[in-house]
């Protein structure tokens, strides 16, 4: 007998969201970001679903890229952090990967091993986020060193890349845009390069949605969160942005209790009802990836009715208020987030972000692909 907790993965919704990227950035090449096991959704299933409707993929490790190539994926694969040691470049060339180059040592590794030169690289500029990338004044020299290398008898193709720290804040994003414009104006060699600027928030912000507008997307967009159906823009719901949730975390009521007034519920008795209350025990806890710090009143759907979490989340279980749905019994369906309850709402209640909840869903929760 299987535990009733499952993460349903709606691959039709995933493809819908990818088409939304195309509608918002019709001139750009799309890189589907499937790092972190496709944000917890299952990298291989998501790659299969997107392969005919994307220009490439973006992820972190050579191991992930090898799995995609083994699946038969032939499209470009971007390594978002590049390589970590010189011998990695052998796998890069063998698998035909595109590494990001964001510091001097990654170029030096290539200069010392001219046998394994990738055909294309993304040269990352730190335009203001101060995480990865060359300082703008160091970019021209880095570019010249890369172009001095040879890949299969020709120069390496270079895409100029940066990352917005605040893509959904026009004024702050435009400061980074100005840095990139100045860099390209002052260096003729960089002026005609393809560019890659936009993540999900920037794709939305670049298309005059609501009061947010004017953010450049570049020739290659790198979308992650919006593919999986969560809102990348503060103040706007995923539904308003035309996105559909891909993961639906569903479980069941496995026990019910009648709790008298004044008696605490769960660890630490963190919730004490003022009047008698009927509660349901749900097969889902923090060992499954549900946020332990989600407080009382975090929304939950039971048998199609909106109710709330009560008390502390346990390792394997959580408690819900059955007052709004007195008719339910054992095995009543529960949605922790998904089509009826946006993950953004759960994240807000838990004072976290959708990314964290998606990627935290553990391996012991089976993923079941729908319509795939």
NORQUILIN-V428487 format. One record per helix or strand of 2 or more residues. SS is the DSSP state (a for helix, b for strand). FROM is the first residue (numbers start at 1). LEN is the number of residues. If there is no record, write none. Layout:
ss=SS from=FROM len=LEN
ss=SS from=FROM len=LEN
//
This chain:
ss=b from=6 len=5
ss=a from=11 len=14
ss=b from=29 len=5
ss=a from=35 len=6
ss=a from=43 len=11
ss=b from=56 len=4
ss=a from=62 len=10
ss=b from=76 len=4
ss=a from=88 len=8
ss=b from=98 len=4
ss=a from=104 len=8
ss=b from=120 len=7
ss=b from=134 len=2
ss=a from=136 len=12
ss=b from=150 len=2
ss=b from=154 len=2
ss=b from=157 len=5
ss=a from=170 len=17
ss=a from=188 len=4
ss=b from=194 len=3
ss=a from=200 len=6
ss=b from=220 len=4
ss=a from=225 len=4
ss=b from=247 len=13
ss=b from=264 len=2
ss=a from=267 len=3
ss=b from=271 len=2
ss=b from=277 len=6
ss=a from=286 len=3
ss=b from=299 len=4
ss=b from=305 len=6
ss=b from=318 len=4
ss=a from=323 len=3
ss=b from=333 len=5
ss=a from=343 len=7
ss=a from=354 len=7
ss=b from=366 len=5
//
